[in-house]
Amino acid sequence: MVTSEMLRKLVTYSGNVQGVGFRWNVLNISKAYDVSGYVKNLPTGKVEALVEGRESTVLKMIEEMDGNLKDFWTTKWEEVKCGEAHHQKFEIKYF
């Protein structure tokens, strides 16, 4: 894969995102995409997802996450992370 086509994006959601199956749903969505990374609860009550892969794939997965889980989140932050992928698969991380 060409490095310039790769994307690592950190997405943080706030709202009613903990205790509602949010992480499980993100994990389930990830199975349809060739991505790596993680999703985890934060102590602040937010949920963080790091999605790594081809730019178009990462953006499509995030779009699906946004749409499928729109009833739970109220605010979203996105940050592009530098470097190569750090994960072999997509998983739920626990603190």
C-alpha positions in Angstrom: 0.0 0.0 0.0 1.2 3.5 -0.7 1.8 5.5 2.4 0.1 8.7 1.1 -3.2 6.8 0.8 -3.1 5.6 4.4 -4.9 7.4 7.1 -4.9 7.2 10.9 -7.9 9.0 12.4 -8.7 9.4 16.1 -12.4 10.1 16.6 -13.9 11.0 20.0 -17.6 10.9 20.7 -19.5 12.4 23.6 -23.1 12.1 24.6 -24.9 8.9 25.7 -22.1 6.7 24.5 -21.2 4.5 27.4 -23.3 1.6 28.7 -25.4 1.4 25.5 -23.3 -1.0 23.3 -21.5 1.8 21.5 -18.1 0.0 21.4 -19.6 -3.3 20.4 -21.5 -1.6 17.5 -18.3 0.1 16.4 -16.4 -3.2 16.5 -19.3 -4.8 14.5 -19.1 -2.0 11.9 -15.3 -2.5 11.6 -15.8 -6.1 10.4 -17.0 -4.8 7.0 -13.8 -2.8 6.5 -10.1 -3.5 6.1 -9.0 -1.4 9.0 -7.1 -1.7 12.2 -7.2 0.3 15.5 -9.4 0.3 18.5 -12.4 1.7 20.3 -12.5 2.3 24.0 -14.3 4.1 26.8 -12.6 7.1 28.3 -12.8 8.0 32.0 -14.5 11.3 31.0 -17.6 9.4 29.7 -16.6 9.8 26.1 -15.7 7.0 23.6 -12.5 7.1 21.5 -11.9 5.2 18.2 -8.7 5.1 16.3 -9.2 3.9 12.7 -6.3 3.0 10.5 -6.3 2.0 6.9 -6.7 3.3 3.4 -8.0 6.8 3.5 -11.3 6.0 1.6 -11.9 3.0 3.8 -11.3 4.9 7.0 -13.6 7.7 5.9 -16.4 5.3 4.9 -16.2 3.5 8.2 -16.4 6.7 10.2 -19.3 7.8 8.1 -21.1 4.6 8.9 -20.3 4.9 12.6 -21.6 8.5 12.6 -24.9 7.4 10.9 -25.6 4.2 12.7 -24.8 5.6 16.1 -26.3 9.1 15.6 -28.9 8.6 18.3 -26.2 8.2 21.0 -23.6 10.9 20.3 -24.0 14.7 20.4 -20.5 15.9 19.7 -17.6 14.5 17.7 -14.0 15.5 17.5 -11.6 14.2 14.8 -7.8 14.3 14.7 -5.5 12.9 12.0 -2.6 11.0 13.6 0.8 10.8 12.0 2.8 7.7 11.2 2.1 4.2 10.0 -0.6 1.9 11.4 0.2 0.7 15.0 -2.4 -2.1 15.2 -2.8 -5.5 13.5 -6.6 -5.7 13.9 -9.5 -3.6 15.1 -10.5 -4.3 18.7 -12.2 -3.1 21.8 -9.6 -1.8 24.3 -10.2 -1.7 28.0 -8.5 1.0 30.1 
